Structure formats: structure tokens, C-alpha cells
Amino acid sequence: MNRRTALKTSIGAALALTLANKAAAQELDTTSQATLDTVMGLMGAMGSGDMDTMANLMADDMVWHNEGDHSLPWIGPWDGKDAIFAFLPVFGENFQTTKWENTDVLASGDTVAVFGNMNGITTKSGKEIGDFTFALRAKVRNGKVVLWNWFEDSYAVSKAYHG
């Protein structure tokens, strides 16, 4: 499976649209708005499989850190753009998102936080995880995402993954 297909399958364009709708409701200072726009741009690029835009919005030294059970192949950290691009297809091949609902999107200065609910199927076992919550903390420096810190119910995800 190529990276573009893996990203489209795992994240989906609906993710970017939902985030953009939530984000539009906030009134932000210039720095916070630029940070939010950068993070939303990266999310939109992920959802559509636009690897060039993703690469342009990621700092070369970006860190993608997924918390959780290290037996899951997508648990990080992944340091640097090259490592992240190597990791993303692994995630896409192992996890299919079936639900994504953002409940809160906040931006302040160089930081964006997104909270919500999701569900998915792990392709290893074919089992549905069940609804679980997630949180994302992203940081931006000089118009590029430098940190993508993802939190999910790793117990529920691991349980489904291992069948």
C-alpha cells in the first residue's frame, strides 16, 4: 500500500473538514491563528494524502510522538520528517478510522490542542476498537509543525489490535 492510500484510508478527508469547522468558530490573535492554520493545513494534507503539502508544513526535525503500548507498530516517538514518512504507511496499514469527532479545538501562541472521540478497526485482528477519546497537542515554529503529540486510549486500541 502506498503512503497516499494509507493516509487516505486511516485519516480521511472528513477529519480535516471537521477540524476546520471547529477552528473557524474561534477568534484568535495573529500568532495563534497562524499556528492553527498550519496545523489544520497539515491535517488536511494528511486527510487527502497530499504528501508534498505535508512535507512543506513539517519541520525537518519534527517529532511525532504517540503514547501507548509499544507492541503497536505505530507507537513512537518518530524523530524527523524522514522517520515520520516511514512510519505513516505502517499506521495506515494497521488502523482504519471509522469515526472521528472533534469536540474541542484550541489554539494559543505556538500550540494547538484538539480533543475528541473516535473509533476504528485494527487490520491485524479485524476487530473494532469501540469509541474512545483522543487528544492531540501540536506545536509550530516558523510556520512548520515541530511537535505532534498524540494521546489515545491505548489499552482499548491494544486489546483490539491483539485480538
WOWOGI-V50165 format. One record per backbone hydrogen bond with DSSP energy under -1.0 kcal/mol. NH is the residue of the N-H (numbers start at 1). CO is the residue of the C=O. E is the energy in kcal/mol with one decimal. If there is no record, write none. Layout:
nh=NH co=CO e=E
nh=NH co=CO e=E
This chain:
nh=6 co=2 e=-2.5
nh=7 co=3 e=-2.6
nh=8 co=4 e=-2.3
nh=9 co=5 e=-2.5
nh=10 co=6 e=-2.4
nh=11 co=7 e=-2.4
nh=17 co=13 e=-1.8
nh=18 co=14 e=-2.6
nh=19 co=15 e=-2.4
nh=20 co=16 e=-2.5
nh=21 co=17 e=-2.2
nh=22 co=18 e=-2.1
nh=23 co=19 e=-2.6
nh=24 co=20 e=-1.9
nh=25 co=22 e=-1.0
nh=26 co=23 e=-1.5
nh=33 co=29 e=-2.6
nh=34 co=30 e=-2.3
nh=35 co=31 e=-2.4
nh=36 co=32 e=-2.6
nh=37 co=33 e=-2.8
nh=38 co=34 e=-2.1
nh=39 co=35 e=-2.4
nh=40 co=36 e=-3.0
nh=41 co=37 e=-2.3
nh=42 co=38 e=-2.1
nh=43 co=39 e=-2.5
nh=44 co=40 e=-2.9
nh=45 co=41 e=-2.3
nh=46 co=42 e=-2.4
nh=47 co=43 e=-2.6
nh=48 co=44 e=-1.7
nh=50 co=45 e=-2.2
nh=51 co=49 e=-1.5
nh=54 co=50 e=-2.2
nh=55 co=51 e=-2.7
nh=56 co=52 e=-2.0
nh=57 co=53 e=-1.6
nh=59 co=145 e=-2.5
nh=62 co=59 e=-1.9
nh=63 co=146 e=-2.2
nh=64 co=78 e=-2.6
nh=65 co=148 e=-2.7
nh=67 co=150 e=-2.1
nh=72 co=69 e=-2.0
nh=75 co=72 e=-1.6
nh=78 co=64 e=-2.7
nh=80 co=62 e=-3.5
nh=81 co=60 e=-1.8
nh=84 co=80 e=-2.2
nh=85 co=81 e=-2.6
nh=86 co=82 e=-1.5
nh=87 co=83 e=-1.9
nh=88 co=84 e=-2.4
nh=91 co=87 e=-1.9
nh=92 co=88 e=-2.5
nh=93 co=89 e=-2.0
nh=94 co=91 e=-1.2
nh=95 co=91 e=-1.7
nh=96 co=121 e=-2.8
nh=98 co=119 e=-2.0
nh=99 co=119 e=-1.7
nh=101 co=117 e=-2.9
nh=103 co=115 e=-2.8
nh=104 co=115 e=-1.8
nh=106 co=113 e=-3.0
nh=108 co=111 e=-2.8
nh=111 co=108 e=-2.1
nh=112 co=138 e=-2.6
nh=113 co=106 e=-2.9
nh=114 co=136 e=-2.1
nh=115 co=104 e=-2.7
nh=116 co=134 e=-1.9
nh=117 co=101 e=-2.9
nh=118 co=132 e=-2.9
nh=119 co=99 e=-1.7
nh=121 co=96 e=-2.3
nh=122 co=127 e=-2.1
nh=123 co=94 e=-1.2
nh=126 co=122 e=-2.8
nh=129 co=120 e=-2.9
nh=132 co=118 e=-2.6
nh=134 co=116 e=-2.2
nh=135 co=151 e=-2.4
nh=136 co=114 e=-2.4
nh=137 co=149 e=-2.4
nh=138 co=112 e=-2.9
nh=139 co=147 e=-1.8
nh=140 co=110 e=-2.2
nh=141 co=144 e=-2.9
nh=144 co=141 e=-1.6
nh=145 co=57 e=-3.4
nh=146 co=139 e=-2.7
nh=147 co=139 e=-1.5
nh=148 co=63 e=-2.5
nh=149 co=137 e=-3.1
nh=150 co=65 e=-2.8
nh=151 co=135 e=-2.9
nh=154 co=152 e=-2.1
nh=157 co=153 e=-2.2
nh=158 co=154 e=-2.7
nh=159 co=155 e=-2.6
nh=160 co=156 e=-2.0
nh=161 co=157 e=-2.7
nh=162 co=158 e=-2.6
